[in-house]
Amino acid sequence: MHTFYYFYSMNKKELRLKYKALRNQLSEENLEEMSLAIANKVLKLPIWEKTYFHIFLPITEHKEVNTEFILHLLSGKDKEVIISKSNFETREMTHFLLTDNTKIKKNQYNIPESVDGIEVPVCKIDVVFVPLLAFDKNGHRAGYGKGFYDKFLSECKRDTSDSELAKQTIKIGLSFFEAEENIDDVFENDVRLDYCVTPNEVYRF
């Protein structure tokens, strides 16, 4: 007798609802432990010869991965750290170097952002840590649906003339939860992740 397994794939809207609910069940202690476990896995990725690392500062109200642990790693390895400011009218992000003098302020959506500072062009960015709500085994992600990161990541793909090989910015998702089998409504211009790191696993795509 054969057993058949059917995988029900969800669309991004369904996944957002599912994973927002799952996140809401996490205690502060869970959140800190899992964020630390993710940072320990990030430490083992083959990315540490790179220089410019873009990171998101977590929206605590949304129980996002606490990236403070990864920030400590980057600081300890003397990396250049970049954070962004979002323009909700144009759906574009401006990128600033994070320094001791950087002023951080929450915007109206509770996103901690740089007020101003030294602007960094997208072509400089080597590695991006990507916030997400869900991801699948093909490296596709579901974010909050505003399109900021889709636009930013599509600008990140780059070619450098000083190398025969086109250099690609490394895109790393961070997730408390494991991969879905498949996301239903993936668009042609969705940019896939290179890795996704969870507390238990590193997915490579």
CORVENUR-V520216 format. One record per backbone hydrogen bond with DSSP energy under -0.5 kcal/mol. NH is the residue of the N-H (numbers start at 1). CO is the residue of the C=O. E is the energy in kcal/mol with one decimal. If there is no record, write none. Layout:
BEGIN
nh:NH co:CO e:E
nh:NH co:CO e:E
END
This chain:
BEGIN
nh:4 co:2 e:-0.5
nh:6 co:4 e:-0.5
nh:7 co:5 e:-0.6
nh:8 co:6 e:-0.7
nh:9 co:7 e:-0.8
nh:10 co:182 e:-0.7
nh:15 co:11 e:-2.4
nh:16 co:12 e:-2.6
nh:17 co:13 e:-1.8
nh:18 co:14 e:-2.4
nh:19 co:15 e:-2.8
nh:20 co:16 e:-2.1
nh:21 co:17 e:-1.8
nh:22 co:18 e:-1.9
nh:23 co:19 e:-2.3
nh:24 co:20 e:-2.1
nh:25 co:21 e:-0.8
nh:25 co:22 e:-0.7
nh:26 co:23 e:-2.0
nh:31 co:27 e:-2.6
nh:32 co:28 e:-2.2
nh:33 co:29 e:-2.5
nh:34 co:30 e:-3.0
nh:35 co:31 e:-2.1
nh:36 co:32 e:-2.2
nh:37 co:33 e:-2.1
nh:38 co:34 e:-2.2
nh:39 co:35 e:-2.1
nh:40 co:36 e:-2.1
nh:41 co:37 e:-1.5
nh:42 co:38 e:-2.4
nh:43 co:39 e:-1.7
nh:44 co:41 e:-1.4
nh:45 co:42 e:-1.9
nh:47 co:45 e:-2.0
nh:48 co:45 e:-0.6
nh:50 co:47 e:-1.8
nh:53 co:51 e:-0.7
nh:53 co:80 e:-2.9
nh:54 co:52 e:-0.5
nh:54 co:127 e:-3.4
nh:55 co:82 e:-2.6
nh:60 co:58 e:-1.0
nh:62 co:59 e:-1.5
nh:63 co:60 e:-1.4
nh:64 co:59 e:-1.2
nh:67 co:65 e:-0.9
nh:69 co:66 e:-0.7
nh:71 co:67 e:-2.5
nh:72 co:68 e:-2.0
nh:73 co:69 e:-1.5
nh:74 co:70 e:-2.6
nh:75 co:71 e:-2.6
nh:76 co:72 e:-2.6
nh:77 co:73 e:-1.4
nh:78 co:75 e:-1.6
nh:79 co:74 e:-2.7
nh:80 co:51 e:-2.2
nh:81 co:79 e:-0.6
nh:82 co:53 e:-2.8
nh:83 co:96 e:-2.7
nh:85 co:94 e:-2.4
nh:87 co:92 e:-3.0
nh:88 co:86 e:-0.7
nh:91 co:87 e:-2.0
nh:92 co:87 e:-1.0
nh:94 co:85 e:-2.8
nh:96 co:83 e:-3.4
nh:97 co:118 e:-2.6
nh:98 co:81 e:-3.5
nh:99 co:97 e:-0.7
nh:102 co:99 e:-1.3
nh:104 co:102 e:-0.6
nh:105 co:113 e:-2.8
nh:107 co:111 e:-2.0
nh:110 co:107 e:-2.0
nh:112 co:110 e:-0.6
nh:113 co:105 e:-2.5
nh:114 co:84 e:-0.6
nh:115 co:103 e:-2.6
nh:119 co:117 e:-0.7
nh:120 co:95 e:-2.8
nh:124 co:121 e:-1.8
nh:125 co:122 e:-1.6
nh:126 co:52 e:-1.9
nh:127 co:52 e:-1.9
nh:128 co:170 e:-3.1
nh:129 co:54 e:-2.6
nh:130 co:128 e:-0.6
nh:130 co:172 e:-3.4
nh:133 co:142 e:-3.1
nh:134 co:142 e:-1.6
nh:136 co:140 e:-2.2
nh:137 co:180 e:-1.4
nh:139 co:136 e:-2.0
nh:142 co:134 e:-2.9
nh:143 co:141 e:-0.5
nh:151 co:147 e:-2.0
nh:152 co:148 e:-2.5
nh:153 co:149 e:-3.4
nh:154 co:150 e:-1.7
nh:155 co:151 e:-1.3
nh:156 co:152 e:-1.2
nh:157 co:153 e:-1.0
nh:158 co:167 e:-0.7
nh:163 co:160 e:-1.3
nh:170 co:126 e:-2.9
nh:171 co:169 e:-0.5
nh:172 co:128 e:-3.2
nh:172 co:170 e:-0.6
nh:173 co:171 e:-0.5
nh:173 co:195 e:-2.7
nh:174 co:130 e:-1.7
nh:175 co:197 e:-2.5
nh:180 co:135 e:-3.1
nh:184 co:10 e:-2.9
nh:184 co:182 e:-0.6
nh:186 co:184 e:-1.1
nh:190 co:187 e:-1.5
nh:192 co:190 e:-0.5
nh:193 co:139 e:-2.9
nh:194 co:171 e:-2.7
nh:195 co:171 e:-2.0
nh:196 co:203 e:-1.9
nh:197 co:173 e:-2.8
nh:198 co:201 e:-2.9
nh:203 co:196 e:-3.2
nh:203 co:201 e:-0.5
nh:205 co:194 e:-2.8
END
